[in-house]
């Protein structure tokens, strides 16, 4: 690789010092490196960290300095470009950001030498409806969460798979997760952990009010519809559907959200010869 692009989160990388070190090192090796800073945002833009249209056409790799949240946002911003991403973790715990900030130079050397793998990760696509009117469509690399809004009370959800009623939950929320997101919110509610290169959809309830609720693993070719029960008929009893902890849409009683596997994928770079199970053991022991 010869041409790089760096996205940095100034909350995790004060004054962009780590991004600048990366740029200098790559340029010292005769490579090209552009730095895009996460605080250069346009509030009216359709992106969070990076305007994909401003990434030079010859860029071969995007280095994301921050944490899993920064990498999630960058992945969504750049998904149309299909650029491979490598996360550099500046936080305390990162499943997505593979490289720790103390071990950057060996990773850069591997990129320069083309000694790495690119691992495609599936995404979810979700569209919220009010009757037949579309409220919002978006994608998620980790998860789509339908959670209560407002008062501290449970919601009733009806869940359909390919048009067939599956089950109902009285719960605080529902998590639809990818394998990549299985180690996120899904993990904290007792959902299954899945190797990130798999292609499945995980469904887990948040604090269900039942004795027999279990997480459900579904194939990646199904269409899942979740409806907020019409028994809740006031604005105070609505829900929020949240995509990767970022964009959201309000769901009132009777509204529904339809979730499928996205046609788009995120390309994640893997420089370490470490299995998912080894990474999991390493992270969970912290």
C-alpha positions in Angstrom: 0.0 0.0 0.0 1.2 3.5 -0.8 -1.7 5.9 -0.2 -3.3 6.3 3.3 -6.0 8.4 4.9 -6.2 9.0 8.7 -9.4 9.8 10.6 -8.7 10.9 14.2 -11.1 11.5 17.1 -9.7 14.5 19.1 -11.4 13.4 22.3 -9.2 10.3 22.2 -6.3 11.8 20.3 -5.8 15.3 21.8 -4.5 17.8 19.2 -4.2 14.9 16.7 -0.7 13.9 18.0 -1.1 10.2 17.2 -2.5 11.0 13.7 0.5 13.3 13.0 3.0 10.6 14.1 1.3 8.2 11.7 1.5 10.7 8.9 5.2 11.5 9.5 6.1 7.8 9.7 4.3 6.9 6.5 5.8 9.9 4.6 9.3 9.0 5.9 8.7 5.6 4.2 7.9 7.4 0.9 4.2 6.9 1.2 1.3 9.4 0.9 -0.8 10.2 3.9 -3.7 12.6 4.3 -5.2 13.4 7.7 -8.9 14.1 8.3 -9.8 15.4 11.8 -13.1 14.4 13.4 -13.9 17.9 14.6 -14.0 19.2 11.0 -17.7 18.5 10.7 -20.5 20.3 8.9 -23.7 20.0 11.0 -25.9 19.9 7.9 -23.8 17.1 6.3 -24.9 13.5 6.0 -21.8 12.2 7.7 -20.2 12.1 11.2 -16.5 12.0 10.8 -15.7 12.0 7.2 -17.1 13.3 4.0 -16.5 10.4 1.7 -16.4 12.7 -1.3 -13.3 14.5 0.1 -11.3 11.3 0.4 -8.8 11.3 -2.4 -9.5 8.7 -5.2 -6.1 7.0 -4.9 -6.5 6.2 -1.1 -6.0 2.5 -0.5 -6.4 2.3 3.3 -8.2 4.3 6.0 -6.6 4.4 9.5 -9.1 5.3 12.2 -7.6 6.6 15.4 -10.0 6.6 18.4 -12.1 3.7 19.6 -14.9 1.4 18.5 -17.4 4.3 18.3 -15.1 6.3 16.0 -14.6 3.2 13.8 -18.3 2.6 13.6 -19.0 6.1 12.4 -16.2 6.0 9.9 -17.4 2.7 8.5 -20.8 4.0 7.9 -19.6 7.2 6.4 -17.3 5.4 3.9 -19.2 2.3 3.2 -20.0 3.4 -0.4 -16.3 3.7 -1.1 -15.5 0.1 0.1 -12.2 1.2 1.5 -10.5 -1.2 3.9 -10.3 0.2 7.5 -7.9 -0.4 10.3 -8.8 0.8 13.8 -6.3 2.1 16.2 -7.6 1.9 19.8 -7.0 4.9 22.0 -9.6 3.8 24.6 -9.8 1.1 27.3 -11.5 -1.7 25.4 -12.0 -2.1 21.7 -13.2 -5.2 19.8 -13.3 -3.4 16.4 -10.2 -1.4 16.7 -7.6 -4.1 16.3 -4.3 -2.2 17.0 -3.4 -0.6 20.3 -1.9 2.8 20.2 1.3 1.4 21.7 1.8 -0.9 18.8 1.2 1.2 15.7 4.5 1.1 13.9 4.6 -2.7 13.4 1.0 -2.5 12.0 2.1 0.2 9.6 5.1 -1.8 8.4 2.7 -4.7 7.6 0.4 -2.4 5.6 3.4 -1.0 3.7 4.6 -4.6 2.9 1.1 -5.7 2.0 1.2 -8.3 4.8 -2.4 -8.3 5.9 -5.9 -9.7 5.3 -9.1 -7.9 4.5 -12.1 -9.3 6.3 -15.6 -8.4 5.0 -18.2 -7.7 7.7 -21.9 -7.8 7.2 -24.2 -4.9 8.0 -27.9 -4.5 8.8 -30.3 -2.3 6.9 -33.4 -1.0 8.7 -36.4 1.0 7.6 -39.0 2.4 10.0 -42.6 2.8 8.9 -45.7 4.6 10.2 -48.5 2.8 8.3 -47.2 3.0 4.7 -45.1 6.1 5.2 -41.3 5.6 5.5 -39.8 7.4 8.4 -36.1 6.6 8.1 -33.8 4.2 6.5 -30.2 3.6 7.7 -27.5 0.9 8.1 -25.6 -0.4 11.0 -22.4 -2.4 11.4 -23.0 -3.3 15.1 -26.7 -3.3 15.9 -30.1 -1.7 15.6 -31.7 -1.3 19.0 -35.4 -0.6 19.6 -35.6 0.8 23.1 -38.2 2.6 25.3 -38.5 6.3 25.2 -39.5 8.5 28.1 -41.1 6.8 31.1 -39.5 3.9 33.0 -41.8 1.1 31.7 -41.7 -1.9 29.5 -42.8 -2.0 25.9 -44.7 -4.8 24.1 -43.1 -5.9 20.8 -44.5 -8.2 18.1 -41.8 -9.9 16.0 -42.4 -11.3 12.5 -39.9 -13.2 10.4 -40.6 -13.4 6.6 -44.2 -12.3 7.3 -44.8 -15.1 9.9 -45.4 -14.2 13.5 -42.5 -15.5 15.6 -43.1 -14.2 19.2 -43.9 -11.2 21.3 -41.9 -9.7 24.1 -42.7 -7.4 27.0 -39.2 -5.9 27.5 -37.2 -2.7 27.8 -36.0 -3.2 24.3 -34.9 -5.5 21.4 -31.4 -5.7 20.0 -30.8 -6.8 16.4 -27.1 -7.5 16.0 -24.6 -8.5 13.4 -21.8 -11.0 14.4 -19.5 -7.9 14.6 -21.9 -6.4 17.1 -22.3 -9.6 19.1 -19.6 -8.4 21.5 -21.3 -5.1 22.1 -24.7 -4.4 23.7 -25.8 -7.9 22.7 -23.1 -9.4 24.9 -24.2 -7.3 27.9 -27.8 -8.7 27.8 -26.6 -12.3 27.6 -26.8 -12.7 23.8 -24.5 -15.2 21.9 -21.0 -14.3 20.8 -20.4 -15.0 17.2 -17.2 -14.9 15.1 -17.3 -11.6 13.2 -16.7 -13.1 9.8 -20.0 -15.1 10.1 -23.2 -13.9 8.4 -26.1 -14.2 10.8 -28.7 -11.9 12.5 -28.9 -12.1 16.3 -32.1 -11.1 18.2 -31.9 -10.5 21.9 -34.5 -8.9 24.3 -33.4 -6.3 26.9 -34.7 -7.2 30.4 -37.7 -9.3 29.1 -40.6 -9.8 31.6 -40.8 -13.5 31.1 -39.3 -16.7 32.4 -38.5 -18.3 29.0 -37.1 -15.5 26.7 -34.0 -16.7 24.9 -31.8 -15.0 22.3 -32.5 -16.1 18.7 -30.0 -16.6 15.9 -31.5 -16.2 12.4 -30.0 -16.7 8.9 -28.9 -13.7 7.1 -31.5 -13.9 4.3 -34.7 -13.3 6.4 -36.8 -10.1 6.7 -37.5 -9.2 10.4 -40.3 -6.9 11.2 -40.8 -5.5 14.8 -43.9 -3.7 15.7 -44.5 -1.6 18.8 -47.7 -2.8 20.3 -50.8 -0.7 19.8 -51.7 -1.2 23.4 -49.4 1.7 24.0 -51.4 4.6 22.6 -49.8 7.7 23.9 -46.8 9.7 22.8 -45.2 8.9 26.2 -45.3 5.2 25.3 -43.2 5.3 22.1 -39.8 3.8 21.4 -36.6 4.8 19.6 -34.9 2.7 17.0 -31.2 3.5 17.2 -28.6 2.6 14.5 -25.1 1.9 15.9 -25.8 4.1 18.9 -26.0 7.1 16.6 -28.9 8.0 14.3 -32.4 7.3 15.6 -36.1 7.5 14.8 -39.1 7.7 17.0 -41.6 4.9 16.8 -45.1 5.4 18.1 -47.7 2.7 18.9 -48.4 0.6 15.8 -45.2 1.7 14.0 -42.8 -0.9 12.8 -39.2 -1.3 11.7 -38.1 -3.8 9.0 -34.6 -5.2 9.2 -32.6 -7.2 6.7 -29.0 -7.9 5.8 -27.6 -4.9 4.0 -26.2 -5.3 0.5 -23.2 -3.3 1.7 -20.2 -4.6 3.6 -17.4 -3.1 5.6 -13.9 -4.1 4.8 -11.8 -4.5 7.9 -8.1 -5.0 7.8 -6.5 -7.7 9.9 -2.8 -7.3 10.5 -2.4 -9.6 13.5 -2.1 -13.3 13.1 -4.5 -13.8 16.0 -7.8 -15.8 16.0 -11.1 -14.3 17.1 -11.1 -16.6 20.1 -7.6 -15.4 21.2 -8.8 -11.8 20.8 -11.9 -12.5 22.8 -10.0 -14.1 25.6 -7.6 -11.2 25.7 -10.3 -8.6 25.8 -12.5 -10.4 28.3 -9.6 -10.8 30.7 -9.1 -7.1 31.0 
